[in-house]
C-alpha cells in the first residue's frame, strides 16, 4: 500500500504549535522562523548555506534554554553543549553518523568580553554556515603527518546573554527573547512526558523532508524586495522550505523575513570603527576640511551617548584614534593616517576630510541632513579650529588626552 503523503503545511503548523506550548517568542515572525529552521535542519544537504539561529536576551530567565530544548527534540542528530573545542566540533561533523545539529547554550561565555576571543570556535561557526567551509589540519603521529580538510557545514542553534560577534550575527536568524509578562503563560515542560511527542514530530519532519528533497535541492526561492547579499543567503533555505511546505507558509515566511531582517538592523550596534567614522562626519568635521588630533578628541569626548570616554576603561587618545582610522583607506587606497596641519600656533598632527571621504561614503549610514547639530568647536564667523588663531594645549600630539581649545 502506498503511504499517504504528508501534508507539509499541516505538519509545520503542528511544529509551530508545539513551540507555542513551551516558548513565548517576542513576535509572530519568530515562531515562523523557528519552525522553518527546524524543518530546514532535515534538509541542509540540499542547500549551499545553513543559517544559524540565535536566541539572545539581555537578562537570564528569558526562555532561551527552553527554546533550545524544544529545537533539540525536533531536529536530526542533536548535540547539546555549553562548551566545546573547535577541533572536537570538526570531528563531530566529519563523523560517519551524519551531520549533527549543534545546540550551543550559554554561548555568551564563549564570546563574552571576559572570555577573550576564541577565533577557532568563531571560525567553525562562520565557516560551517556555508557548504564549502572547513578547516585544514595536520593528522597523524610524530613526523608522519598528513594534511586533511575537516568539514564544518552543519545546523547550529545558539542561546546566550547579550550579543555575539558581528561575523556570527550576520549569519544568523536572531530571536531576541525577553522575560515572560505576568499574562504570558506556557505549559510546564517535562522531558519524560514531552520528549516522545517532540520526537514523533521530528520523525514526521524527516519523512516529509525525504519526500521533497529532490524539489528543494537547487531551489531558487523568490526573495522579498530589497533582501540581497548576506540576508538573502541566510533566508534562502528557510524560504525554500516554506515554498515546499505550501499553504500560507510562503507568504508568512516572506513577511517574517522582512520583519526579522529589519529588527536585526534596528538592534545592530555599528562596529566601533563605523561609529567613529560616522561621528567624525556628523559631529566633528561637518564641512571642515582639516582638524588637529587634539581638537578631534575633544569633540568626540563632548559627544553625548558615545563610547569615546570609556574605551577599555580610559578615554580615546591619539594612538587609539590612529589605530581605529588606520583600518580604513583614503581615496588613494592608502591607510588613513594623521598628517601635519599648519596653524597660526604651530604644526600639530591631525586629519584631513579628503582622506576620510571614501570611508564615509562606503561605511557610514546616510547623512542625517543639514539640521544635525555638531559638537565641533566653532569660532566667530564659522571658521574652523584649524584655520584660526586657536591655542591647542597638550603634552604630546600623539598621546594627548583631551585638549583644551581657546579662541
C-alpha positions as CSV (number, residue, x, y, z in Angstrom):
1,X,0.0,0.0,0.0
2,X,1.3,3.4,-0.9
3,X,1.8,5.6,2.2
4,X,-0.4,8.7,2.5
5,X,1.7,11.7,1.6
6,X,2.5,14.0,4.5
7,X,0.9,17.4,4.2
8,X,3.8,19.8,4.8
9,X,1.7,22.8,5.8
10,X,-0.3,20.9,8.3
11,X,2.9,19.4,9.7
12,X,4.6,22.7,10.1
13,X,1.6,24.1,11.8
14,X,1.9,21.4,14.3
15,X,5.6,22.1,14.8
16,X,4.8,25.8,15.4
17,X,2.0,24.8,17.8
18,X,4.5,22.6,19.7
19,X,6.8,25.5,20.2
20,X,3.9,27.7,21.3
21,X,3.2,25.3,24.1
22,X,6.5,25.9,25.8
23,X,8.0,29.1,24.3
24,X,6.9,32.7,24.3
25,X,8.7,34.3,21.4
26,X,8.7,38.1,21.0
27,X,6.8,38.2,17.7
28,X,4.8,36.0,15.3
29,X,7.7,36.2,12.9
30,X,9.9,34.4,15.4
31,X,7.5,31.4,15.6
32,X,7.5,31.2,11.8
33,X,11.3,31.4,11.5
34,X,11.9,28.8,14.2
35,X,9.5,26.3,12.7
36,X,11.1,26.8,9.3
37,X,14.5,26.4,10.8
38,X,13.6,23.1,12.5
39,X,12.4,21.8,9.1
40,X,15.5,23.1,7.2
41,X,17.8,21.1,9.6
42,X,16.4,18.0,8.0
43,X,17.3,19.3,4.5
44,X,20.6,21.1,4.9
45,X,22.3,18.8,2.4
46,X,20.0,20.4,-0.2
47,X,21.3,24.0,0.4
48,X,24.5,26.0,-0.1
49,X,24.1,27.6,3.3
50,X,22.6,26.8,6.7
51,X,21.6,29.9,8.8
52,X,22.4,29.9,12.4
53,X,19.6,30.7,14.8
54,X,20.4,32.7,17.9
55,X,18.1,33.1,20.9
56,X,19.5,36.2,22.7
57,X,18.4,38.2,25.7
58,X,19.7,40.9,28.0
59,X,18.8,39.0,31.2
60,X,18.6,35.4,32.4
61,X,15.3,33.7,32.7
62,X,14.0,34.7,29.3
63,X,13.3,31.3,27.9
64,X,16.4,30.9,25.7
65,X,17.5,27.5,27.1
66,X,13.9,26.2,26.8
67,X,13.8,27.2,23.2
68,X,16.9,25.2,22.6
69,X,15.4,22.2,24.4
70,X,12.4,22.2,22.1
71,X,14.6,22.7,19.0
72,X,16.6,19.7,20.2
73,X,13.5,17.5,20.1
74,X,12.6,18.4,16.6
75,X,15.9,18.3,14.7
76,X,18.1,15.5,13.5
77,X,21.1,14.1,15.4
78,X,21.1,16.9,18.0
79,X,24.2,17.5,20.1
80,X,23.7,20.0,23.0
81,X,26.7,21.6,24.7
82,X,27.8,24.6,26.7
83,X,31.5,24.1,26.0
84,X,33.3,22.6,23.1
85,X,36.6,23.0,21.2
86,X,36.6,23.7,17.5
87,X,38.6,20.5,16.8
88,X,36.0,18.4,18.6
89,X,33.3,20.0,16.6
90,X,35.1,19.5,13.3
91,X,35.5,15.8,14.1
92,X,31.8,15.6,15.1
93,X,30.7,17.0,11.8
94,X,33.0,14.6,9.9
95,X,31.8,11.5,11.8
96,X,30.1,8.7,9.9
97,X,26.8,9.1,11.8
98,X,25.8,12.1,9.6
99,X,25.5,15.8,10.0
100,X,24.7,16.9,13.6
101,X,22.5,19.7,14.8
102,X,24.7,21.6,17.2
103,X,23.0,23.4,20.1
104,X,25.1,25.9,22.0
105,X,23.7,27.1,25.3
106,X,25.4,29.9,27.2
107,X,27.2,30.9,24.1
108,X,27.9,34.3,25.6
109,X,30.5,32.6,27.9
110,X,32.5,31.7,24.7
111,X,32.4,35.1,23.1
112,X,31.7,37.4,26.0
113,X,34.1,40.2,26.9
114,X,35.6,38.3,29.8
115,X,36.2,35.1,27.8
116,X,38.7,36.5,25.3
117,X,38.5,35.9,21.6
118,X,38.0,32.3,20.6
119,X,38.9,32.6,17.0
120,X,39.0,28.9,16.3
121,X,35.4,28.4,17.5
122,X,34.3,31.5,15.8
123,X,35.9,30.2,12.6
124,X,33.9,26.9,13.0
125,X,30.6,28.8,13.3
126,X,31.4,31.1,10.4
127,X,32.9,28.6,8.0
128,X,30.2,26.0,8.7
129,X,27.5,28.3,7.6
130,X,28.4,27.6,4.0
131,X,28.9,24.2,2.5
132,X,32.4,24.8,1.2
133,X,33.6,25.8,4.7
134,X,36.1,23.7,6.6
135,X,39.4,23.6,8.4
136,X,42.8,22.3,7.2
137,X,44.5,20.3,10.0
138,X,47.5,18.0,10.2
139,X,46.7,14.5,11.4
140,X,49.0,11.6,12.2
141,X,51.7,10.6,14.6
142,X,55.2,12.1,15.0
143,X,56.7,13.0,11.7
144,X,54.1,11.0,9.8
145,X,51.7,13.9,9.3
146,X,49.2,14.5,6.5
147,X,47.0,17.5,5.8
148,X,43.3,16.8,6.0
149,X,40.3,19.1,5.4
150,X,37.6,18.8,8.1
151,X,34.1,19.9,7.2
152,X,32.2,22.2,9.4
153,X,28.9,22.5,7.5
154,X,26.1,21.8,9.9
155,X,23.0,23.3,11.5
156,X,23.8,25.4,14.6
157,X,21.4,26.9,17.2
158,X,22.7,29.2,19.9
159,X,21.4,30.8,23.1
160,X,23.1,33.4,25.2
161,X,23.0,36.7,27.1
162,X,23.8,39.9,25.3
163,X,25.1,39.7,21.8
164,X,27.5,37.8,19.6
165,X,30.3,38.8,17.3
166,X,29.1,40.6,14.2
167,X,30.5,37.8,12.0
168,X,28.2,35.3,13.7
169,X,25.2,37.6,13.9
170,X,25.2,38.3,10.2
171,X,25.0,34.6,9.5
172,X,22.0,34.1,11.9
173,X,18.3,34.5,12.3
174,X,18.1,36.5,15.5
175,X,15.3,35.9,18.1
176,X,15.6,38.5,20.9
177,X,14.0,36.8,23.8
178,X,12.5,38.6,26.9
179,X,11.1,37.6,30.2
180,X,7.5,36.5,30.2
181,X,5.0,39.1,31.3
182,X,2.6,38.1,34.0
183,X,-0.2,37.4,31.5
184,X,2.0,35.2,29.3
185,X,1.6,31.5,30.2
186,X,3.3,28.4,28.9
187,X,2.8,24.8,29.6
188,X,5.4,23.3,32.1
189,X,7.9,21.3,30.1
190,X,8.7,17.8,31.3
191,X,11.2,15.9,29.2
192,X,10.0,12.4,30.2
193,X,6.5,13.4,29.1
194,X,7.1,15.7,26.1
195,X,10.2,14.1,24.5
196,X,8.2,11.4,22.8
197,X,5.8,14.0,21.4
198,X,8.6,16.1,20.0
199,X,10.4,13.1,18.6
200,X,7.2,12.0,16.8
201,X,7.1,15.4,15.1
202,X,10.8,15.1,14.3
203,X,10.3,11.7,12.6
204,X,7.4,13.1,10.5
205,X,9.6,16.1,9.6
206,X,12.3,13.7,8.4
207,X,9.8,11.7,6.3
208,X,8.4,14.9,4.8
209,X,11.9,16.1,4.1
210,X,12.7,12.9,2.2
211,X,9.6,13.4,0.1
212,X,10.6,16.9,-1.1
213,X,14.3,16.6,-1.2
214,X,14.6,16.5,-5.0
215,X,12.3,19.5,-5.3
216,X,14.2,21.6,-2.7
217,X,17.6,20.8,-4.0
218,X,18.9,23.7,-6.1
219,X,15.7,25.7,-5.5
220,X,15.9,29.5,-6.1
221,X,13.1,30.9,-3.9
222,X,11.9,34.4,-4.8
223,X,13.3,36.9,-2.3
224,X,11.3,39.8,-0.9
225,X,12.2,43.1,-2.5
226,X,15.3,44.5,-1.0
227,X,16.7,41.3,0.5
228,X,20.1,40.7,-1.0
229,X,23.6,39.7,-0.1
230,X,24.1,38.1,3.3
231,X,20.5,38.3,4.4
232,X,19.5,36.6,1.2
233,X,22.0,33.8,2.0
234,X,20.5,33.4,5.5
235,X,16.9,33.3,4.4
236,X,17.1,31.3,1.1
237,X,17.0,27.9,2.8
238,X,14.0,28.9,5.0
239,X,12.1,30.4,2.1
240,X,12.8,27.2,0.0
241,X,11.3,25.2,2.9
242,X,8.3,27.4,3.0
243,X,7.7,27.1,-0.7
244,X,7.9,23.3,-0.4
245,X,5.5,23.3,2.5
246,X,2.9,25.4,0.7
247,X,-0.3,26.6,2.3
248,X,0.1,30.1,3.8
249,X,3.7,29.4,4.7
250,X,5.3,31.1,1.7
251,X,3.6,34.3,2.5
252,X,4.2,34.1,6.2
253,X,7.8,33.2,5.6
254,X,8.5,36.3,3.5
255,X,6.7,38.6,5.9
256,X,8.8,37.1,8.8
257,X,11.9,37.5,6.7
258,X,11.4,41.2,6.2
259,X,10.4,41.8,9.8
260,X,13.3,40.0,11.4
261,X,15.9,41.5,9.0
262,X,14.6,44.9,9.8
263,X,14.7,44.2,13.5
264,X,18.2,42.9,13.3
265,X,19.3,46.1,11.6
266,X,17.5,48.2,14.2
267,X,19.3,46.4,17.0
268,X,22.7,46.3,15.4
269,X,25.3,48.3,17.1
270,X,27.7,49.6,14.4
271,X,31.3,48.5,14.8
272,X,33.4,50.9,16.8
273,X,35.2,51.9,13.5
274,X,31.9,52.7,11.8
275,X,30.7,54.6,14.8
276,X,33.9,56.7,14.8
277,X,33.7,57.4,11.1
278,X,30.0,58.5,11.5
279,X,30.7,60.7,14.5
280,X,33.6,62.3,12.6
281,X,31.4,63.1,9.7
282,X,28.3,64.2,11.5
283,X,29.6,65.7,14.8
284,X,33.2,66.7,14.3
285,X,34.2,67.8,10.7
286,X,30.8,68.9,9.5
287,X,32.2,70.5,6.4
288,X,35.6,71.5,7.9
289,X,38.5,70.4,5.7
290,X,41.0,69.5,8.4
291,X,41.3,69.3,12.2
292,X,44.1,68.7,14.7
293,X,44.0,65.4,16.5
294,X,43.6,67.1,19.9
295,X,40.6,69.1,18.6
296,X,39.0,65.9,17.2
297,X,39.5,64.1,20.5
298,X,37.9,67.0,22.5
299,X,34.9,66.9,20.1
300,X,34.5,63.2,20.5
301,X,34.6,63.4,24.2
302,X,31.9,66.0,24.2
303,X,29.6,63.9,22.1
304,X,26.6,62.7,24.1
305,X,25.7,59.0,24.2
306,X,29.1,58.0,22.7
307,X,31.6,55.4,23.8
308,X,34.7,57.6,23.4
309,X,35.1,58.5,27.1
310,X,35.4,54.8,28.2
311,X,37.3,52.6,25.8
312,X,38.7,49.8,27.9
313,X,38.3,52.0,31.0
314,X,40.1,55.0,29.5
315,X,39.1,57.8,27.1
316,X,40.1,57.8,23.5
317,X,43.5,59.2,22.8
318,X,45.6,59.9,19.7
319,X,47.0,56.4,19.5
320,X,43.6,54.8,19.7
321,X,42.2,57.2,17.1
322,X,45.0,56.4,14.7
323,X,44.6,52.7,15.2
324,X,40.9,52.8,14.5
325,X,41.1,55.0,11.5
326,X,44.1,53.1,10.2
327,X,41.8,50.2,9.4
328,X,40.3,52.2,6.6
329,X,41.8,53.7,3.5
330,X,41.9,57.1,1.7
331,X,40.5,57.6,-1.9
332,X,44.1,56.7,-3.0
333,X,43.8,53.3,-1.2
334,X,46.3,54.1,1.5
335,X,45.7,53.7,5.2
336,X,44.2,56.8,6.8
337,X,47.0,58.4,8.9
338,X,47.5,61.7,10.8
339,X,49.2,64.4,8.8
340,X,50.7,67.7,9.7
341,X,48.3,70.7,9.8
342,X,49.7,74.2,9.6
343,X,48.0,76.5,12.1
344,X,49.0,80.0,13.3
345,X,50.1,78.5,16.6
346,X,52.1,75.5,15.3
347,X,52.2,72.4,13.1
348,X,50.3,69.7,15.0
349,X,49.2,66.3,13.6
350,X,45.6,65.9,12.5
351,X,43.3,64.5,9.9
352,X,42.0,65.8,6.6
353,X,38.4,65.4,5.4
354,X,39.7,64.5,1.9
355,X,41.3,61.4,3.4
356,X,38.1,60.3,5.1
357,X,35.6,60.8,2.3
358,X,35.9,57.4,0.7
359,X,35.4,55.6,4.1
360,X,32.5,57.9,4.9
361,X,30.8,57.0,1.6
362,X,31.4,53.3,1.9
363,X,30.7,52.6,5.6
364,X,28.6,55.3,7.1
365,X,24.7,55.3,7.1
366,X,23.0,58.0,5.1
367,X,23.8,61.6,6.3
368,X,21.1,62.8,8.7
369,X,20.9,66.2,6.9
370,X,21.8,69.7,7.5
371,X,19.7,70.0,10.6
372,X,22.0,67.8,12.6
373,X,23.8,69.5,15.5
374,X,27.5,69.5,15.7
375,X,29.9,69.1,18.6
376,X,32.7,70.8,16.6
377,X,34.1,73.9,18.4
378,X,33.3,76.9,16.2
379,X,34.6,80.5,16.4
380,X,33.0,83.7,15.2
381,X,32.4,83.8,11.5
382,X,32.0,80.0,11.3
383,X,35.8,79.4,10.9
384,X,37.2,76.1,11.9
385,X,39.6,75.5,14.7
386,X,42.2,74.6,12.1
387,X,42.1,78.0,10.4
388,X,42.0,80.4,13.3
389,X,44.5,81.5,15.9
390,X,43.4,78.7,18.2
391,X,45.6,77.7,21.0
392,X,45.9,73.9,21.5
393,X,47.4,72.9,24.8
394,X,48.5,69.3,25.2
395,X,51.6,67.4,26.1
396,X,52.3,65.4,23.0
397,X,50.2,65.3,19.8
398,X,50.5,61.6,19.6
399,X,49.5,60.7,23.1
400,X,47.4,63.6,24.3
401,X,44.3,63.2,26.3
402,X,41.5,65.7,25.8
403,X,42.9,69.1,24.7
404,X,41.8,72.4,25.8
405,X,40.9,74.8,23.0
406,X,40.6,78.5,23.5
407,X,39.9,81.2,20.9
